[in-house]
Structures are given as C-alpha cells and as structure tokens.
C-alpha cells in the first residue's frame, strides 16, 4: 500500500492518472501535456507501474498506458477506512 500512496503523492503522477481515467493513451500523447524530459516522465511511469496503478502494452513501437482502476479503488477504500470515512458516506 505504501507504493500506491508514494505514487499518488506526486502531482505529475496524479495528472497522468486523471488523464488515463478518461482514455488509454500512448507515452507520446501523455508527454504532450508536460514540460519535463522523457526520462523524467519515464520515471513517473515506472513508479505508477510499480504501484500497479497503471499497466503498459506495446503496440509496435508505441507503448499504450491503461489505468488499473481496481487497484486505485482499493487504495482509496483503504484510506477511507483508515480514517473511518466509509461510515460517513
């Protein structure tokens, strides 16, 4: 769970997740929304993949990223449970 919270702690990674919530995207499509180097963006992708929040799939020379919604939901429910927020909903 710590890997997930570490991944969610960064605003760049949260923006990537928000973009992938709308649709699957290639690394190039995602990169268009940031003014950071491709190696830096690749590091963010690796942290998100390590936390199992995203998955990648190679299509020819393109890498397509997908949001792993079930892991994100599980992390959010655990966080809510930690603060007893589920009972208040």
ZIVENTA-V987053 format. One record per pair of residues at least 24 apart in sequence whose C-alpha atoms are under 6 Angstrom apart, sorted by sequence separation. I is the first residue (numbers start at 1). J is the second residue. D is the distance in whole Angstrom. If there is no record, write none. Layout:
<<I J D> <I J D>>
This chain:
<<27 63 6> <26 63 5> <26 64 4> <25 64 5> <26 65 6> <25 65 5> <7 48 6> <24 65 6> <24 66 5> <4 51 5> <20 67 6> <3 51 5>>
